[in-house]
Amino acid sequence: MKIELICTGSELLTGKINTDAAYIGSGLQNLGLSLSCITSVGDRKEDLLAEFKRAFERSNVILVTGGLGPTFDDITVETAAECLELEIYNDEKVLNSIKERFAKRGITEIPKNNERQANIIKGAKVLENRFGSAPGQMIHFEYKDGEKKARKTLFLFPGPPREMQPMFDENADPFFRSYHSGIIKNEAIRVFGEAESRVEEIIKPVMEAAGFGDNGAVEFGILASDNIITVKYSVSGSDEMSVDDIRGNLKFELEKVLGENIFGYGYDELSDAVGRLLIENKKTVTLAESCTGGLIAKKITDTAGSSVYFKSSVVVYSNESKMKYLGVKEETLNNFGAVSEETAKEMAEGAINAAGSDYAVSVTGIAGPGGGSKDKPAGLVYIGIAFKKETQVFKYNFIGNRKDIRSRAANTALDLLRRKILRDISTKNAKKQSSKPQDSQISKGKKK
C-alpha cells in the first residue's frame, strides 16, 4: 500500500516547521507502515490541483493537512472535489455544530466565512473535530489508472496540530490497522546527559546483539533535540509473546547500559521525571531564574498537578532584583558579577530560604548573542542546586543561538535536580539499610 502526505499552506514554504508530517510519519511507523512521499504546497489552486492529480495517480491512500479554515486561502475541499469531479454540499449538521461552538463563546451569529467549513464533498464521511470548527473528511473513490480503475482513499485533516493529531489517531489509525498484518511493538527511551554520538556508542553492542540490520525484525533510531536523546526501537513478528520477550529484553539491556541517563519513556519530558520524583518523595521545589527568564517554571507547570510540588518561581533579571528578592549581596555582584558561581549559590540559597521548599534551583548566565566577553562568553551558564544546608553550583558553556542556550540551560537544570533527588533517595536508603540489625546479631539476641 502506497501512502503519501500533502501538507498545504504557504507558510510551510517560508520556514515554518512541519510538525504534522513528523507526527503522521511517526504514527504510521508505529503501525509498520511508511510514507512514500511528503509534499508541501502553497495556497495556490493550480499548484494544489496538480499535486492532487499526481497523488491520486501514484498512491493508494492520500493524507492531506491544512486548508480547511474559513478564509479565502483555505481551498483544500473545493480543490479536492474538483479533482475528483464530485459536488460539494453544505452539511446542516456540521453547520449547527459550528454555530454551537461559537455560541459557547458568546457569539450568536457566526461569521459568514465560517459557513464554508460546513462544505462537504459528496460521499465523504465527516470526521469530528473536537478541538476546532473545521471537520475532517474521508472519502473512498475510484481513480482510473490506465485502463483500470483503482479504489483509493482520501483523508482531509485540519492543519493545526492540536486539531489534526487527535483526528488522525481516532480515524486514520484504525483505518490503517485494518490493513496491517503481523505484530509490531515500539518503545522510546528518553536520555539526557550524553551526546548523540556517545549514546550510539553505548548502545551499539545491544543493537548488534539484537540483530539490528540483519533481518528487519528489530529496528533502532536515535533522535536528538535540545540535548535530549530519544532512542527508539521496534520489534516485529507474527507471535506476540515472542515480540514481547524480545522487546522486554531490549529494554532491560538498554536500561543497564544507559543507567541514570534515562529519565523517561515515550513522550516524557524532564519536567515530568522531576515531578514524579518530587511527588513520590513528598518534596517541593522553588526556582530562581535569570537568563532562562521563567522557562524552567513554564516547563514544570506544563505538567498537570504540578502545584503539589512546585512552590514558586522568581525571575530576577537585574542585579537589583537579585538583591531585593533573593538577598544576593551587593559585594558578591560587584566582586564576581551576576554570572558567577558565587551569585548562583546565593540565588539558590535565597530562594530556598524565602520559599521554605525542599529544593531550590538557580540559573544565571549569558544567553547572547551579545553581552559576553573573553572571560565570560555567550553561553556561559551557572546552575545552583540547594538542598537543606548544602548548595552545589555547576558551570556550563553552551553553544548555539539565544533560544538554544536558554533551552539547554533549562533542560540541564531540570536534569541536575533529577539526579540530585535520585542521589538523596539512594543515600537515604543506604542509611536505612545500614541501621538494620544484621541476621547474626538477631540470632544472638534470640539465643540470649
C-alpha positions in Angstrom: 0.0 0.0 0.0 1.4 3.3 -1.1 0.7 6.2 1.3 1.5 9.8 0.7 1.0 13.1 2.6 0.2 16.5 1.1 0.7 19.4 3.6 -0.9 22.6 2.4 -0.1 26.2 3.4 2.2 28.8 2.0 3.7 29.3 5.5 5.3 25.8 5.1 7.3 27.2 2.2 8.7 30.1 4.2 10.4 28.3 7.1 7.6 27.1 9.4 8.4 23.7 10.9 6.0 21.0 9.6 5.1 19.2 12.8 2.1 17.5 11.1 4.4 15.5 8.8 6.6 14.3 11.8 3.5 13.2 13.7 1.9 11.3 10.9 5.2 9.7 9.8 5.8 8.5 13.3 2.2 7.2 13.7 2.5 5.2 10.5 5.9 3.8 11.6 4.3 2.5 14.8 1.9 0.5 12.6 4.7 -0.9 10.5 3.8 1.4 7.6 5.6 4.3 6.0 5.0 7.4 3.8 6.3 7.1 0.3 6.2 10.9 -0.3 5.6 14.1 1.7 4.8 17.2 -0.3 4.4 20.8 0.9 2.3 23.0 -1.4 1.3 26.7 -1.1 -2.2 28.1 -1.2 -2.5 28.4 -5.0 -5.3 26.4 -6.5 -3.4 25.4 -9.7 -0.5 24.1 -7.6 -2.7 22.2 -5.2 -4.7 20.8 -8.1 -1.6 19.5 -9.8 -0.4 17.8 -6.6 -3.8 16.1 -6.1 -3.7 14.7 -9.6 -0.2 13.3 -9.2 -1.1 11.8 -5.8 -4.3 10.2 -7.0 -2.4 8.5 -9.8 0.5 7.1 -7.8 -0.8 6.4 -4.3 -3.5 4.2 -2.6 -4.1 6.5 0.4 -3.6 10.2 0.3 -3.5 12.2 3.5 -3.9 16.0 3.4 -3.4 18.5 6.2 -4.4 22.2 6.2 -6.7 24.4 4.1 -9.9 23.6 5.9 -10.3 27.1 7.6 -12.8 29.8 6.8 -10.6 32.3 4.9 -10.1 32.8 1.2 -6.8 30.9 1.1 -8.4 27.7 2.6 -9.0 25.9 -0.7 -8.5 22.2 0.1 -12.1 21.0 0.0 -13.1 22.7 -3.3 -9.8 21.7 -5.0 -10.1 18.1 -4.0 -13.8 18.0 -5.1 -12.8 19.5 -8.5 -10.1 16.9 -9.0 -12.5 14.1 -8.1 -15.2 15.6 -10.2 -17.6 15.5 -7.3 -20.1 18.0 -5.9 -19.9 19.9 -2.6 -22.9 20.4 -0.3 -23.4 22.4 2.9 -24.0 19.9 5.7 -26.6 21.2 8.1 -25.5 19.1 11.0 -21.9 20.3 10.6 -23.1 23.9 10.4 -25.2 23.6 13.5 -22.1 22.1 15.3 -20.1 25.2 14.2 -22.9 27.5 15.5 -22.9 25.7 18.8 -19.2 26.2 19.1 -19.5 29.9 18.6 -22.5 30.1 20.9 -20.3 28.7 23.8 -18.0 31.7 23.2 -21.0 34.1 23.4 -21.2 34.7 19.6 -24.8 34.1 18.5 -24.3 34.9 14.8 -21.3 33.2 13.2 -19.2 35.0 10.6 -20.4 34.2 7.0 -16.9 32.8 6.1 -17.2 30.1 8.8 -20.2 28.6 7.0 -17.7 27.4 4.3 -16.4 25.0 6.9 -19.6 23.0 6.6 -18.9 22.3 2.9 -18.6 18.5 2.5 -17.6 16.5 -0.6 -20.5 14.3 -1.7 -19.9 10.8 -0.5 -17.4 11.8 2.2 -17.5 10.7 5.8 -17.4 13.7 8.2 -14.6 13.4 10.8 -15.4 15.2 14.1 -13.1 17.9 15.2 -13.2 18.1 19.0 -10.8 21.0 19.2 -11.7 23.3 16.3 -14.5 24.3 14.0 -13.3 22.6 10.8 -14.4 19.0 10.4 -12.2 16.5 8.6 -13.3 14.3 5.7 -12.6 10.8 4.5 -13.7 9.6 1.1 -13.3 6.4 -0.8 -13.1 6.9 -4.6 -12.2 5.1 -7.8 -9.5 6.6 -9.9 -8.7 5.5 -13.4 -5.2 4.2 -13.8 -4.7 3.5 -17.5 -7.4 1.1 -18.5 -8.2 0.0 -14.9 -9.9 1.7 -12.0 -8.3 1.5 -8.6 -10.1 2.1 -5.3 -8.3 4.8 -3.3 -8.9 6.7 -0.1 -8.5 10.4 0.7 -8.3 11.9 4.1 -8.6 15.7 4.7 -7.3 16.9 8.1 -7.1 20.4 9.6 -3.6 21.9 9.8 -3.3 23.0 13.5 -1.6 20.1 15.3 -3.9 20.2 18.3 -6.8 19.5 15.9 -5.1 17.2 13.4 -3.4 14.9 15.9 -6.5 13.6 17.7 -8.4 13.4 14.5 -5.6 11.3 12.9 -5.5 9.0 15.9 -9.2 8.5 16.1 -9.8 7.9 12.3 -6.7 7.2 10.2 -5.1 4.9 12.9 -7.9 2.3 12.9 -8.2 2.5 9.1 -4.5 1.6 8.7 -4.6 -1.1 11.4 -7.1 -3.0 9.3 -4.5 -3.3 6.6 -1.6 -4.2 8.7 -0.7 -7.9 9.1 1.6 -9.2 11.8 2.6 -7.6 15.1 4.8 -4.6 15.6 5.5 -3.0 19.0 7.5 0.2 19.7 9.4 1.7 22.6 11.1 5.0 23.1 13.7 5.7 25.9 14.5 9.3 26.8 18.0 10.1 27.7 19.9 13.2 29.0 23.5 13.7 29.9 25.3 12.2 26.9 25.9 13.4 23.3 24.0 11.7 20.5 27.2 10.0 19.2 28.1 8.8 22.6 24.6 7.3 23.1 25.0 5.4 19.9 28.4 4.1 21.0 27.0 3.0 24.3 24.0 1.1 22.9 25.8 -0.3 19.8 26.6 -3.7 21.5 22.9 -4.1 22.4 21.9 -3.2 18.8 24.3 -5.8 17.4 23.2 -8.5 19.8 19.6 -7.9 18.8 20.5 -8.5 15.1 19.8 -4.9 14.1 20.2 -4.6 10.3 20.2 -8.4 9.7 16.5 -9.3 9.2 14.4 -6.1 9.8 12.7 -7.7 12.8 14.4 -5.2 15.1 14.8 -1.6 14.2 16.5 1.3 16.0 16.5 5.0 15.7 18.3 7.8 17.6 16.8 11.4 17.6 18.3 14.5 19.3 16.7 17.7 20.3 17.9 20.3 22.9 20.4 17.7 24.2 17.6 15.3 24.8 18.2 12.0 23.1 15.4 9.6 22.2 16.3 6.0 21.5 13.5 4.4 19.5 13.3 0.7 18.8 10.6 -1.5 17.3 10.1 -5.3 17.2 8.0 -7.0 14.6 6.9 -10.6 14.2 4.0 -13.0 13.9 3.9 -14.2 17.5 3.0 -11.7 20.2 4.7 -13.5 23.1 7.9 -13.7 21.2 7.7 -10.0 20.2 7.1 -9.0 23.9 10.0 -11.1 25.1 12.4 -9.5 22.6 11.1 -6.0 23.4 11.4 -6.7 27.2 14.9 -8.0 26.9 15.9 -4.9 24.8 14.5 -2.6 27.3 16.4 -4.4 30.1 19.7 -4.3 28.2 19.3 -0.6 27.2 18.5 0.4 30.8 21.6 -1.5 32.0 24.0 0.4 29.7 22.4 3.8 29.8 21.7 3.8 33.6 20.9 7.0 35.3 21.0 8.9 32.0 17.5 7.5 31.3 14.9 10.0 32.6 11.7 8.6 31.0 9.9 6.8 28.2 7.7 7.6 25.3 6.9 11.3 25.3 8.2 12.0 28.8 9.8 15.4 29.4 12.5 16.1 32.0 9.9 18.1 34.0 7.7 15.0 34.1 10.5 13.0 35.6 11.3 15.6 38.2 7.6 15.9 39.1 7.3 12.2 39.7 10.3 12.1 41.9 9.1 15.0 44.0 5.7 13.6 44.4 7.0 10.1 45.3 9.3 11.6 48.0 6.9 14.3 49.1 9.3 17.1 48.3 8.9 20.6 46.9 11.0 22.9 44.7 11.3 26.6 44.0 13.2 28.4 41.2 15.3 31.5 40.8 15.8 32.2 37.1 17.8 34.9 35.4 18.9 34.1 31.8 16.2 31.5 31.4 13.5 34.1 32.1 10.9 31.7 33.6 11.4 28.9 31.0 12.1 26.3 33.7 8.9 27.3 35.6 7.0 27.1 32.3 8.3 23.5 31.7 7.3 22.4 35.2 3.9 23.9 35.2 3.1 22.4 31.7 2.5 19.2 33.7 -0.9 18.9 35.3 -0.8 18.6 39.1 2.5 20.4 39.4 1.0 22.6 42.2 1.6 19.7 44.5 5.4 20.0 44.4 6.1 23.4 42.7 6.1 26.2 45.3 7.2 29.3 43.4 9.5 30.9 40.9 11.1 34.3 40.8 12.6 35.8 37.6 15.5 38.1 38.7 16.9 39.5 35.5 18.5 42.6 37.0 21.1 42.9 39.8 18.6 45.0 41.8 16.0 42.2 41.7 18.6 39.6 42.7 19.4 41.7 45.8 15.8 42.7 46.6 14.1 39.3 46.2 16.8 36.8 46.9 19.2 38.6 49.2 22.2 38.4 46.9 24.9 40.6 48.4 25.9 43.7 46.6 29.6 42.9 47.2 29.1 39.5 45.5 27.8 41.1 42.4 30.5 43.8 42.4 33.3 41.3 43.0 32.2 38.4 40.9 29.5 39.6 38.6 25.9 38.5 38.1 27.1 35.5 36.0 29.3 33.7 38.5 29.4 30.7 40.8 29.0 32.9 43.9 25.9 34.6 42.6 24.3 31.3 41.5 24.9 30.0 45.0 23.4 33.0 46.8 20.4 32.9 44.4 19.6 29.3 45.2 20.0 29.8 49.0 17.9 32.9 48.9 15.2 31.1 47.0 15.1 28.1 49.3 15.0 30.3 52.4 12.3 32.5 51.1 10.0 29.7 49.9 10.7 27.2 52.6 10.9 24.5 49.9 13.0 21.3 50.0 15.0 22.1 46.9 15.8 25.3 45.0 17.3 25.7 41.5 19.0 28.9 40.3 20.2 29.8 36.9 22.3 32.8 35.8 24.2 33.1 32.5 24.7 34.9 29.3 22.2 33.8 26.6 23.7 36.0 23.9 24.2 36.8 21.2 25.7 39.9 22.9 26.7 40.7 26.4 29.7 38.3 26.5 33.4 38.9 26.9 36.6 36.9 26.6 36.4 35.7 30.2 32.6 35.3 30.2 31.5 34.4 26.6 27.9 34.0 25.5 26.7 30.6 26.5 28.3 30.7 29.9 25.8 29.5 32.5 25.9 28.7 36.2 23.3 26.5 37.8 22.8 26.1 41.5 21.0 23.4 43.4 20.2 24.0 47.1 19.0 21.3 49.5 18.9 21.7 53.2 22.3 23.2 54.1 24.1 22.0 51.0 24.4 24.0 47.8 26.2 22.9 44.6 26.9 25.0 41.6 27.7 23.7 38.1 29.4 25.6 35.3 28.5 25.1 31.6 29.5 26.7 28.3 26.5 26.0 25.9 26.7 26.7 22.2 24.0 27.9 19.8 21.8 30.9 19.4 19.9 32.6 22.2 17.0 30.2 22.1 19.3 27.1 22.1 21.3 28.3 25.1 18.2 29.1 27.1 16.5 25.8 26.3 19.7 23.8 27.1 20.2 25.6 30.3 16.6 24.9 31.4 16.8 21.2 30.5 20.2 20.9 32.2 18.9 22.5 35.4 16.0 20.0 35.5 18.3 17.1 34.9 20.6 18.3 37.7 17.7 18.4 40.0 16.5 15.0 38.9 19.9 13.5 39.6 20.2 15.3 42.9 16.9 13.8 44.1 18.0 10.3 43.0 21.2 10.6 44.9 19.4 11.8 48.0 17.0 8.8 47.7 19.9 6.5 47.3 21.7 8.0 50.4 18.5 7.7 52.5 18.0 4.1 51.5 21.6 3.2 52.3 21.3 4.8 55.8 18.2 2.8 56.4 19.9 -0.4 55.3 23.0 0.2 57.5 20.8 0.9 60.5 19.1 -2.5 60.3 20.5 -5.2 62.6 22.4 -8.0 60.9 21.0 -11.5 60.8 23.8 -12.8 63.0 23.0 -10.2 65.7 19.3 -11.0 65.6 20.2 -14.7 66.0 22.5 -14.0 69.0 19.8 -11.9 70.5 17.3 -14.8 70.3 19.7 -17.2 71.9 20.1 -14.9 74.9 
